């Protein structure tokens, strides 16, 4: 027969925080979108530079994007 020792202490039964999967997913999606936009801007700048119009016509990819 088991002996009764009273309720479990917090050390014996820690309560773990539940992961917020929706937040993590949204964060990953935003990061992918940012990278995709940066890649598109680089391709556009390279295309303009090769055509002779100059890269100054397009804004820099980090000019309007907030730092991550």
C-alpha atoms as an extended CHARMM CRD file, in Angstrom:
* protein
*
        68  EXT
         1         1  UNK       CA              0.0000000000        0.0000000000        0.0000000000  PROA      1               0.0000000000
         2         2  UNK       CA              1.2510000000        3.4960000000       -0.8640000000  PROA      2               0.0000000000
         3         3  UNK       CA              1.8110000000        6.1020000000        1.7760000000  PROA      3               0.0000000000
         4         4  UNK       CA              0.2830000000        9.5320000000        1.4620000000  PROA      4               0.0000000000
         5         5  UNK       CA              2.8990000000       12.2990000000        1.3540000000  PROA      5               0.0000000000
         6         6  UNK       CA              0.6140000000       15.1830000000        0.5630000000  PROA      6               0.0000000000
         7         7  UNK       CA              0.4420000000       17.2380000000       -2.6200000000  PROA      7               0.0000000000
         8         8  UNK       CA              3.4210000000       17.3380000000       -4.9530000000  PROA      8               0.0000000000
         9         9  UNK       CA              5.7300000000       20.2760000000       -4.5660000000  PROA      9               0.0000000000
        10        10  UNK       CA              6.5440000000       22.5200000000       -7.4900000000  PROA      10              0.0000000000
        11        11  UNK       CA              9.9830000000       20.9020000000       -7.7490000000  PROA      11              0.0000000000
        12        12  UNK       CA              8.4180000000       17.5080000000       -8.2660000000  PROA      12              0.0000000000
        13        13  UNK       CA              5.7500000000       18.6440000000      -10.7150000000  PROA      13              0.0000000000
        14        14  UNK       CA              6.9940000000       21.5750000000      -12.8010000000  PROA      14              0.0000000000
        15        15  UNK       CA              4.4470000000       23.2510000000      -15.0130000000  PROA      15              0.0000000000
        16        16  UNK       CA              5.8940000000       23.7140000000      -18.4870000000  PROA      16              0.0000000000
        17        17  UNK       CA              4.8190000000       26.4570000000      -20.8310000000  PROA      17              0.0000000000
        18        18  UNK       CA              3.0580000000       25.2750000000      -23.9660000000  PROA      18              0.0000000000
        19        19  UNK       CA              4.7910000000       26.1940000000      -27.2200000000  PROA      19              0.0000000000
        20        20  UNK       CA              2.9890000000       28.7510000000      -29.3440000000  PROA      20              0.0000000000
        21        21  UNK       CA              3.1290000000       27.0110000000      -32.7070000000  PROA      21              0.0000000000
        22        22  UNK       CA              1.0430000000       29.6630000000      -34.4820000000  PROA      22              0.0000000000
        23        23  UNK       CA              3.5060000000       32.3940000000      -33.5100000000  PROA      23              0.0000000000
        24        24  UNK       CA              6.4840000000       30.2930000000      -34.5920000000  PROA      24              0.0000000000
        25        25  UNK       CA              4.8320000000       29.4970000000      -37.9360000000  PROA      25              0.0000000000
        26        26  UNK       CA              3.9960000000       33.1490000000      -38.5840000000  PROA      26              0.0000000000
        27        27  UNK       CA              7.5780000000       34.1270000000      -37.7430000000  PROA      27              0.0000000000
        28        28  UNK       CA              8.9430000000       31.5380000000      -40.2200000000  PROA      28              0.0000000000
        29        29  UNK       CA              6.5180000000       32.7190000000      -42.9270000000  PROA      29              0.0000000000
        30        30  UNK       CA              7.5370000000       36.3550000000      -42.4600000000  PROA      30              0.0000000000
        31        31  UNK       CA             11.2220000000       35.4080000000      -42.6450000000  PROA      31              0.0000000000
        32        32  UNK       CA             10.6380000000       33.4600000000      -45.8770000000  PROA      32              0.0000000000
        33        33  UNK       CA              8.6960000000       36.3690000000      -47.3640000000  PROA      33              0.0000000000
        34        34  UNK       CA             11.4650000000       38.8360000000      -46.4270000000  PROA      34              0.0000000000
        35        35  UNK       CA             14.1460000000       36.6330000000      -47.9900000000  PROA      35              0.0000000000
        36        36  UNK       CA             12.0760000000       36.1770000000      -51.1430000000  PROA      36              0.0000000000
        37        37  UNK       CA             11.5940000000       39.9460000000      -51.5050000000  PROA      37              0.0000000000
        38        38  UNK       CA             15.3230000000       40.5740000000      -50.9670000000  PROA      38              0.0000000000
        39        39  UNK       CA             16.1820000000       38.0050000000      -53.6280000000  PROA      39              0.0000000000
        40        40  UNK       CA             13.7160000000       39.6080000000      -56.0430000000  PROA      40              0.0000000000
        41        41  UNK       CA             15.2450000000       43.0440000000      -55.3950000000  PROA      41              0.0000000000
        42        42  UNK       CA             18.7710000000       41.6950000000      -56.0300000000  PROA      42              0.0000000000
        43        43  UNK       CA             17.6510000000       40.0980000000      -59.2990000000  PROA      43              0.0000000000
        44        44  UNK       CA             15.9710000000       43.3420000000      -60.3710000000  PROA      44              0.0000000000
        45        45  UNK       CA             19.0900000000       45.3700000000      -59.5580000000  PROA      45              0.0000000000
        46        46  UNK       CA             21.3010000000       42.9300000000      -61.4660000000  PROA      46              0.0000000000
        47        47  UNK       CA             18.9680000000       43.0790000000      -64.4650000000  PROA      47              0.0000000000
        48        48  UNK       CA             18.9750000000       46.8850000000      -64.4520000000  PROA      48              0.0000000000
        49        49  UNK       CA             22.7620000000       46.9800000000      -64.0950000000  PROA      49              0.0000000000
        50        50  UNK       CA             23.2400000000       44.6300000000      -67.0530000000  PROA      50              0.0000000000
        51        51  UNK       CA             20.8490000000       46.6020000000      -69.2540000000  PROA      51              0.0000000000
        52        52  UNK       CA             22.8880000000       49.7610000000      -68.6470000000  PROA      52              0.0000000000
        53        53  UNK       CA             20.2480000000       51.7380000000      -66.7900000000  PROA      53              0.0000000000
        54        54  UNK       CA             22.2560000000       51.6150000000      -63.5590000000  PROA      54              0.0000000000
        55        55  UNK       CA             21.4850000000       50.1440000000      -60.1910000000  PROA      55              0.0000000000
        56        56  UNK       CA             20.5960000000       53.5750000000      -58.7740000000  PROA      56              0.0000000000
        57        57  UNK       CA             17.1480000000       53.4340000000      -60.3720000000  PROA      57              0.0000000000
        58        58  UNK       CA             16.0020000000       50.7720000000      -57.9060000000  PROA      58              0.0000000000
        59        59  UNK       CA             16.1190000000       51.3940000000      -54.1430000000  PROA      59              0.0000000000
        60        60  UNK       CA             18.4490000000       49.3340000000      -52.0350000000  PROA      60              0.0000000000
        61        61  UNK       CA             16.7520000000       46.1850000000      -50.6330000000  PROA      61              0.0000000000
        62        62  UNK       CA             17.4340000000       47.2120000000      -47.0220000000  PROA      62              0.0000000000
        63        63  UNK       CA             16.3620000000       50.8450000000      -47.4690000000  PROA      63              0.0000000000
        64        64  UNK       CA             12.7020000000       50.4040000000      -46.5070000000  PROA      64              0.0000000000
        65        65  UNK       CA             12.8380000000       47.0660000000      -44.6720000000  PROA      65              0.0000000000
        66        66  UNK       CA             13.1720000000       47.2060000000      -40.8720000000  PROA      66              0.0000000000
        67        67  UNK       CA             16.1380000000       45.3070000000      -39.4450000000  PROA      67              0.0000000000
        68        68  UNK       CA             15.2880000000       41.7910000000      -38.3460000000  PROA      68              0.0000000000
